[in-house]
Amino acid sequence: MIGLALPALLAVDRAILRRLMVRGLVLVLLIWKAAVFMVATPDGWCLRFVSPIPIFVDNVTVPHAWDVRADWRSPVPACSAVMTRGYAEIEQFPVWFYNLPPANLDSPSTPEERPPLARPALQLSGALQVASEGEFRIESGEGMALAANIDGQPVDASQLRDGVRLEAGGYQINIGAQLSGERWRLIPLWNGREVWTGAVATTSPARAIDGWLRPVGAWVQAGLVLALLAAAAAYLLARVGDLNVIIAVIAGVGAAAASSIHVAAMRVLPAVLGLMAAVKVPRRLRNLFGAQLLIAVPFLVLVAAYGYKDIGRATWYSVGDDWWMFQRFAYRIFLQGFWIEGGEPVFWFQPLYRWILGALHMVFGDSSVGELFWDGACAVAGALFAFRVARVAAGFRGGLAAAVLTLALFTVGPGWYLFGRG
């Protein structure tokens, strides 16, 4: 919602930020986040990967994930990432760094440098605070050799899988695993629920205020974000003030969401948006604002539907091509500190994109959905430029046709595969 819906609303009408209610909600949200940051113990457990072989230049065996909550500025991080949810499959683990091999840039990568043949070690540590007696258990995947200690007492793999009884109180949890294959799974449970919701799981021992904040904190934040989006959307609808346009936008959004079940339908949808030219639009909306509503909003919903499955999941990049190289350059800039060099001594093409890519990863994490949103927004910018140019000679409907044609050329043609790859 914050990553796509709010920026889209603000792009359609920047006057939203001048509304008193919107400014008030933004201020309250920022104050809430700052207060929680100062008084609460951070959620999550420290997750560290150790590779048996270097997986990138400079002898990287303890890689970073794209996680700003971890110590991403350290050359050798204590935490590759902070774990705040269970991982049901390998793509949900913060293992984007497997896009980095080989350590020697002049040689091709080998199968042993990526799962299923790679065999990294995993170290997980954090504090667990429970209010009553219960059962702590770990769900793990095939080929994961688990070992742990709780408050210094060793616990073997069978005990972890069957469940360990714990009394009310605070515990220090340390879990180690040797990973192999590709059927990874790691879900810590407290009384059958993930520890992040069933107990208080923090990076260091919890304080008294943590027990009070946890039940209400998530609801407060979610409520403020939804209220912010609702206030922005309500102002936008009031500005539109035309039932025909509102119905057309809702229909376009519904069609975009419905088409997400089939890739062919998604690719054809931008061409279908040409029907928007038949909508009766009042003169005051026959401008860029009206084009954004009728064309850009449904298209961005299409982009969101297309990328929904990639949220919170690492993307596997094919080896040796352009976007694979950009991923490596972005890692070297943001996580290894080569800000000026840009990841290589001499730029070979598109030098700016590697910084854009790294910034998107810092916001969206291991997932490449941020790149998809960025590419969707750039396609919309191109379509709206076409609208502005064509509208001068062909009027509002001709401008809409030019915008639709621009988007359709991207989606129906071979350029479709580039969405999410820059």
Salt bridges, closest charged atoms under 4 A:
ASP13 OD2 - ARG239 NH1 2.77
ASP43 OD1 - ARG214 NE 2.71
ASP58 OD2 - ARG332 NH1 2.94
ASP67 OD1 - ARG69 NE 2.93
GLU89 OE2 - ARG313 NH1 2.54
GLU91 OE1 - ARG313 NH2 3.80
GLU133 OE2 - ARG165 NH2 3.52
GLU135 OE1 - ARG137 NE 4.00
GLU139 OE2 - ARG137 NH1 3.91
GLU139 OE1 - ARG185 NH2 2.81
GLU142 OE2 - ARG183 NH1 3.38
ASP210 OD1 - ARG214 NH1 3.11
GLU344 OE2 - ARG354 NH1 2.94
GLU371 OE2 - HIS361 NE2 3.26
